[in-house]
Amino acid sequence: MAKLRGPGAFQRVFDQGQTVGNRAVALFVCPQEAPGESRLAIVAGKRLGKATVRNRARRRLREAIRAQGATWAVGQDMVVVARRATLTEPYRVLLELVADACRRSGVIAVQGGRDEA
């Protein structure tokens, strides 16, 4: 998955995209104008805390998204916004919250082959 870059791309996703959220993340999803590889951005606002806190939130979200082991829908621009619970929830709960937001938004095309019992 490629990185979403540039303020124009972010603004388009925020303005035209659909939002799915829970206590840990807000996921904005918008179809691309010219469908190609899906692009993703992970952001954490200054409201969350100082730079080290925001970086920690982004790292936790990046790993939770990577751990989904999923096939992502093609032609989507996505922005994941960290919320306070991103920092406080146990990692296993964060994985479930991110997976729930991805499922509800429809950005996961096929669930990965991992079976957790």
Residue frames relative to the residue before (quaternion, step in Angstrom):
aa qw qx qy qz dx dy dz
M 1.0000 0.0000 0.0000 0.0000 0.00 0.00 0.00
A 0.3762 -0.7433 0.5177 0.1946 3.56 -0.89 0.98
K 0.5287 -0.6127 0.4826 0.3350 3.55 -1.32 0.28
L 0.3740 -0.6743 0.5901 0.2393 3.53 -1.13 0.74
R 0.0052 -0.8279 0.5584 -0.0535 3.59 -0.65 1.10
G 0.7478 0.4197 -0.3126 0.4085 3.51 -1.27 0.52
P 0.5338 -0.6630 0.4239 0.3095 3.56 -0.94 0.90
G 0.6118 0.5609 -0.3562 0.4292 3.61 1.06 -0.61
A 0.6545 0.5056 -0.3066 0.4712 3.56 1.00 -0.83
F 0.6365 0.5188 -0.3253 0.4689 3.58 0.98 -0.82
Q 0.6803 0.5010 -0.2997 0.4432 3.56 0.81 -1.01
R 0.6285 0.5315 -0.3396 0.4552 3.60 1.01 -0.76
V 0.6553 0.5004 -0.3151 0.4699 3.60 0.95 -0.84
F 0.6713 0.4915 -0.3044 0.4639 3.60 0.93 -0.85
D 0.7134 0.4644 -0.2606 0.4555 3.60 0.95 -0.87
Q 0.8130 0.2990 -0.1242 0.4840 3.59 0.81 -1.00
G 0.6160 0.6043 -0.3393 0.3745 3.59 1.18 -0.40
Q 0.4665 -0.6241 0.5444 0.3106 3.48 -1.38 0.20
T 0.2821 -0.7745 0.5497 0.1354 3.54 -1.11 0.72
V 0.0263 -0.7358 0.6766 0.0125 3.52 -1.11 0.85
G 0.0662 0.8326 -0.5460 0.0650 3.56 -0.78 0.91
N 0.0565 -0.7372 0.6687 0.0785 3.47 -1.42 0.20
R 0.7654 -0.3969 0.2231 0.4548 3.58 -1.20 -0.13
A 0.7160 0.4508 -0.2589 0.4660 3.63 1.16 -0.43
V 0.8247 0.0681 0.0058 0.5614 3.61 0.97 -0.78
A 0.1867 -0.6825 0.6819 0.1854 3.45 -1.44 0.28
L 0.1263 -0.8060 0.5776 0.0264 3.57 -0.70 1.11
F 0.1247 -0.7762 0.6171 0.0327 3.55 -0.65 1.19
V 0.0217 -0.8051 0.5914 -0.0386 3.59 -0.78 1.05
C 0.0412 0.7857 -0.6130 0.0719 3.54 -0.92 1.01
P 0.4547 -0.6645 0.5033 0.3138 3.62 -0.90 0.82
Q 0.4944 -0.6570 0.4828 0.3016 3.57 -1.07 0.74
E 0.5677 -0.5962 0.4464 0.3508 3.56 -1.19 0.57
A 0.7569 0.1165 -0.0676 0.6395 3.58 1.05 -0.82
P 0.3474 -0.7936 0.4496 0.2178 3.61 -0.02 1.27
G 0.1468 0.7500 -0.6281 0.1466 3.49 -0.99 0.99
E 0.7844 -0.2375 0.2104 0.5329 3.55 -1.12 -0.64
S 0.5090 -0.6478 0.4701 0.3167 3.58 -0.94 0.85
R 0.1941 -0.7761 0.5928 0.0930 3.55 -1.12 0.75
L 0.1429 -0.8028 0.5786 0.0182 3.55 -1.08 0.84
A 0.0224 -0.7546 0.6551 0.0310 3.53 -1.19 0.70
I 0.1603 -0.7575 0.6262 0.0919 3.56 -1.08 0.77
V 0.0112 -0.8204 0.5699 -0.0449 3.56 -0.66 1.10
A 0.0839 -0.7519 0.6523 0.0452 3.51 -1.30 0.57
G 0.3409 -0.7794 0.4972 0.1709 3.56 -0.60 1.15
K 0.6639 -0.5246 0.3668 0.3867 3.55 -1.27 0.38
R 0.5266 0.6345 -0.4006 0.3994 3.56 1.22 -0.40
L 0.6064 0.5851 -0.3389 0.4184 3.57 1.16 -0.61
G 0.6896 -0.4293 0.2985 0.5011 3.60 1.04 -0.67
K 0.7404 -0.3747 0.3026 0.4690 3.52 -1.30 -0.34
A 0.7624 -0.4218 0.2462 0.4246 3.57 -1.31 0.28
T 0.6569 0.5116 -0.3329 0.4426 3.60 0.90 -0.80
V 0.6441 0.5096 -0.3135 0.4767 3.59 1.07 -0.74
R 0.6606 0.4998 -0.3069 0.4687 3.59 0.93 -0.86
N 0.6405 0.5167 -0.3229 0.4674 3.59 1.01 -0.81
R 0.6348 0.5215 -0.3297 0.4651 3.59 0.99 -0.78
A 0.6421 0.5160 -0.3230 0.4659 3.60 0.97 -0.82
R 0.6652 0.4958 -0.3067 0.4665 3.60 0.92 -0.84
R 0.6432 0.5209 -0.3240 0.4582 3.59 0.98 -0.81
R 0.6557 0.5049 -0.3155 0.4643 3.58 0.94 -0.86
L 0.6742 0.4827 -0.3011 0.4709 3.60 0.93 -0.83
R 0.6255 0.5399 -0.3434 0.4465 3.60 0.95 -0.82
E 0.6825 0.4738 -0.2850 0.4780 3.57 0.92 -0.89
A 0.6410 0.5193 -0.3315 0.4577 3.61 0.98 -0.76
I 0.6522 0.4906 -0.3128 0.4859 3.60 1.03 -0.72
R 0.6473 0.5144 -0.3159 0.4654 3.58 0.96 -0.85
A 0.6770 0.5170 -0.2855 0.4393 3.58 1.00 -0.84
Q 0.4775 0.6747 -0.4478 0.3408 3.62 1.20 -0.17
G 0.1835 -0.8178 0.5271 0.1405 3.59 1.11 -0.59
A 0.4444 0.7176 -0.4151 0.3395 3.53 1.05 0.79
T 0.4125 -0.6241 0.5858 0.3117 3.49 -1.37 0.21
W 0.2959 -0.7961 0.5076 0.1448 3.55 -0.51 1.20
A 0.5652 -0.5817 0.4646 0.3554 3.54 -1.14 0.65
V 0.4331 -0.7042 0.5059 0.2461 3.58 -1.05 0.79
G 0.8218 0.2986 -0.1980 0.4430 3.56 -1.17 0.64
Q 0.5522 0.5961 -0.4016 0.4225 3.58 1.10 0.63
D 0.1994 -0.7097 0.6577 0.1548 3.53 -1.18 0.68
M 0.0439 -0.8195 0.5706 -0.0291 3.57 -0.78 1.05
V 0.0755 -0.7491 0.6562 0.0516 3.52 -1.13 0.78
V 0.1451 -0.7708 0.6177 0.0569 3.56 -0.78 1.10
V 0.1362 -0.7951 0.5896 0.0413 3.55 -0.69 1.14
A 0.3717 -0.7384 0.5247 0.2034 3.56 -0.76 1.10
R 0.1605 -0.7486 0.6364 0.0937 3.53 -1.13 0.78
R 0.7470 -0.4308 0.2628 0.4328 3.57 -1.24 0.33
A 0.6562 0.5331 -0.3218 0.4262 3.62 0.94 -0.82
T 0.4898 0.6463 -0.4350 0.3914 3.60 1.23 -0.28
L 0.7138 0.4480 -0.2433 0.4802 3.55 1.06 -0.75
T 0.7644 0.4240 -0.2054 0.4401 3.59 0.99 -0.77
E 0.6108 0.5651 -0.3626 0.4197 3.60 1.11 -0.53
P 0.5312 -0.5861 0.4907 0.3653 3.59 -1.12 0.60
Y 0.6481 -0.5701 0.3343 0.3783 3.56 -1.08 0.72
R 0.6470 0.5277 -0.3302 0.4403 3.60 0.93 -0.84
V 0.6483 0.4939 -0.3133 0.4874 3.60 1.03 -0.75
L 0.6222 0.5364 -0.3370 0.4599 3.58 1.02 -0.78
L 0.6156 0.5403 -0.3415 0.4611 3.60 1.00 -0.77
E 0.6724 0.4954 -0.2949 0.4643 3.58 0.91 -0.90
L 0.6599 0.5101 -0.3113 0.4555 3.59 0.96 -0.83
V 0.6548 0.4925 -0.3107 0.4817 3.59 0.98 -0.82
A 0.6456 0.5139 -0.3202 0.4654 3.60 0.95 -0.85
D 0.6403 0.5269 -0.3220 0.4568 3.59 0.99 -0.82
A 0.6659 0.4904 -0.3065 0.4713 3.60 0.90 -0.88
C 0.6523 0.5126 -0.3157 0.4605 3.61 0.96 -0.80
R 0.6543 0.5077 -0.3114 0.4661 3.59 0.95 -0.85
R 0.6944 0.4866 -0.2840 0.4477 3.58 0.85 -0.97
S 0.6913 0.4629 -0.2895 0.4733 3.59 1.08 -0.61
G 0.4361 -0.7262 0.4336 0.3072 3.59 1.24 -0.34
V 0.4485 0.7067 -0.4550 0.3040 3.63 1.13 0.40
I 0.6301 0.4642 -0.3477 0.5163 3.58 1.23 -0.15
A 0.3063 -0.7736 0.5313 0.1593 3.55 -0.60 1.19
V 0.7885 -0.0036 0.0475 0.6131 3.58 0.88 -0.98
Q 0.4269 -0.6928 0.5149 0.2697 3.58 -0.85 0.93
G 0.5532 -0.6376 0.4313 0.3185 3.57 -1.04 0.81
G 0.6260 -0.6029 0.3797 0.3170 3.52 -1.29 0.39
R 0.4902 0.6660 -0.4460 0.3425 3.62 1.19 0.05
D 0.1369 -0.7724 0.6170 0.0622 3.53 -1.01 0.86
E 0.1096 -0.8056 0.5810 0.0372 3.54 -0.48 1.18
A 0.1127 -0.8006 0.5866 0.0463 3.55 -0.78 1.00
